Amino acid sequence: MKKFSKQKTTIIVVLLLILVFLGLGMYWFINRNQAQEKADDKRNEQVSTKKVKNLNRSHVLIVYFSRSGQNYPGVNLKRGNTARIADEIKKVTGAQTFEIKPRVAYPKSYDKTVSQAEREQKNKARPKIKGELPKVSKYDTIFLGYPIWWDDIPMIVRTFMDQVDLNNKTIIPFSTNASSGWGKSLNTIHSVFPKAKLKKGFEIKGENAASAKAKVDSWLHDLGY
Ligand SMILES: Cc1cc2nc3c(=O)[nH]c(=O)nc-3n(C[C@H](O)[C@H](O)[C@H](O)COP(=O)(O)O)c2cc1C
C-alpha cells in the first residue's frame, strides 16, 4: 500500500511537471509571436508614415516675401523676419521654397519703403516680381508668408496672388508684424481665393521671429508636420 502510494505520488509529480513545462512553453511561444507582431506593426507604421511625409513634402510649396536691411531706424536685419519663419518651415517640412523678390528693390531706407508701400496700396499697384513664378498647379498646399504692410498684405504679394490660382488648394498663412497681428490679411486671402481651404496660420511680432523656432515647430506639429 505504502509502495503503491509512493509510485502514485511520483506519477502525479511527473505529470504536474510535464503540465508546468507545457504551460511555460505555450506562454513563451504566445509571447514571442505577440512581440514579433508588434515589431512588424511598428515597422509597417514607420514605413507608411515616411511615405506619407515624403508624399506631402512633394506637394507643399513655401512662398514668401520679406525685406531685409533697415527694419526700424537703427535695426538692421541680415535676414528679414518673415524669411526666418520661412527658413524654419522649410527645415521641418523639407518643402520647396519660392521667395518673392521685387524686380526693382525697395529702398534701403525704412521710411522711404513705408511711404512707397503706402502709395502702392492706395493705387492698388502690382509691383513686378523678379524671375519666373513657380508652377503652383504641381502643389496642393501653399505656405504663404508676408510681413504686414499698412495693416495688410504687401502689394508685391498681391502681384503673386493675381498671377496664380490657389482656389481649391490649402493655404497656410504665416506673417510677421510690429503690432497689427494679421491685420486685414486673412480677409484679403479669403477674398482673392474664396475656394481655398485656409488652415491655421502663424503670426508673430517681427522682433521675436529670430527666436520663434519652438513656436513654429509646435504649430507645424499641430498641422501634422
Ligand atoms: C512698409 C512697411 C509697412 C508696415 N506696416 C505695418 C503695419 O501696418 N502694422 C504692423 O504691425 N507692422 C507694420 N510694419 C512692420 C513689419 O510688419 C515688421 O517689421 C515685419 O516683421 C517685417 O518683416 P520682414 O523683415 O519679413 O520684411 C511695416 C513695415 C514696413 C516696412
The ligand as an SDF file (V2000), in Angstrom:
LIG
                    3D

 31 33  0  0  0  0  0  0  0  0999 V2000
    6.2860   99.3960  -45.4630 C   0  0  0  0  0  0  0  0  0  0  0  0
    6.0310   98.8500  -44.1000 C   0  0  0  0  0  0  0  0  0  0  0  0
    4.7680   98.9340  -43.5490 C   0  0  0  0  0  0  0  0  0  0  0  0
    4.4950   98.3560  -42.3080 C   0  0  0  0  0  0  0  0  0  0  0  0
    3.2270   98.4090  -41.8010 N   0  0  0  0  0  0  0  0  0  0  0  0
    2.9540   97.7650  -40.6290 C   0  0  0  0  0  0  0  0  0  0  0  0
    1.6290   97.7380  -40.1160 C   0  0  0  0  0  0  0  0  0  0  0  0
    0.6850   98.2900  -40.6720 O   0  0  0  0  0  0  0  0  0  0  0  0
    1.4230   97.0630  -38.9550 N   0  0  0  0  0  0  0  0  0  0  0  0
    2.4210   96.4290  -38.2780 C   0  0  0  0  0  0  0  0  0  0  0  0
    2.1690   95.8310  -37.2540 O   0  0  0  0  0  0  0  0  0  0  0  0
    3.6960   96.4400  -38.7620 N   0  0  0  0  0  0  0  0  0  0  0  0
    3.9830   97.0850  -39.9110 C   0  0  0  0  0  0  0  0  0  0  0  0
    5.2610   97.0780  -40.4050 N   0  0  0  0  0  0  0  0  0  0  0  0
    6.3000   96.3380  -39.6700 C   0  0  0  0  0  0  0  0  0  0  0  0
    6.5700   94.9810  -40.3150 C   0  0  0  0  0  0  0  0  0  0  0  0
    5.3760   94.2630  -40.5000 O   0  0  0  0  0  0  0  0  0  0  0  0
    7.5060   94.1300  -39.4450 C   0  0  0  0  0  0  0  0  0  0  0  0
    8.6770   94.8360  -39.1640 O   0  0  0  0  0  0  0  0  0  0  0  0
    7.8270   92.8170  -40.1190 C   0  0  0  0  0  0  0  0  0  0  0  0
    8.3550   91.9280  -39.1690 O   0  0  0  0  0  0  0  0  0  0  0  0
    8.8150   92.9620  -41.2550 C   0  0  0  0  0  0  0  0  0  0  0  0
    9.0270   91.7000  -41.8090 O   0  0  0  0  0  0  0  0  0  0  0  0
   10.1890   91.3900  -42.8520 P   0  0  0  0  0  0  0  0  0  0  0  0
   11.5020   91.5970  -42.1390 O   0  0  0  0  0  0  0  0  0  0  0  0
    9.9870   89.9620  -43.2010 O   0  0  0  0  0  0  0  0  0  0  0  0
   10.0080   92.2940  -44.0250 O   0  0  0  0  0  0  0  0  0  0  0  0
    5.5460   97.6990  -41.6020 C   0  0  0  0  0  0  0  0  0  0  0  0
    6.8260   97.6630  -42.1450 C   0  0  0  0  0  0  0  0  0  0  0  0
    7.0750   98.2350  -43.3790 C   0  0  0  0  0  0  0  0  0  0  0  0
    8.4560   98.1670  -43.9640 C   0  0  0  0  0  0  0  0  0  0  0  0
  1  2  1  0
  2  3  1  0
  2 30  2  0
  3  4  2  0
  4  5  1  0
  4 28  1  0
  5  6  2  0
  6  7  1  0
  6 13  1  0
  7  8  2  0
  7  9  1  0
  9 10  1  0
 10 11  2  0
 10 12  1  0
 12 13  2  0
 13 14  1  0
 14 15  1  0
 14 28  1  0
 15 16  1  0
 16 17  1  0
 16 18  1  0
 18 19  1  0
 18 20  1  0
 20 21  1  0
 20 22  1  0
 22 23  1  0
 23 24  1  0
 24 25  2  0
 24 26  1  0
 24 27  1  0
 28 29  2  0
 29 30  1  0
 30 31  1  0
M  END
$$$$
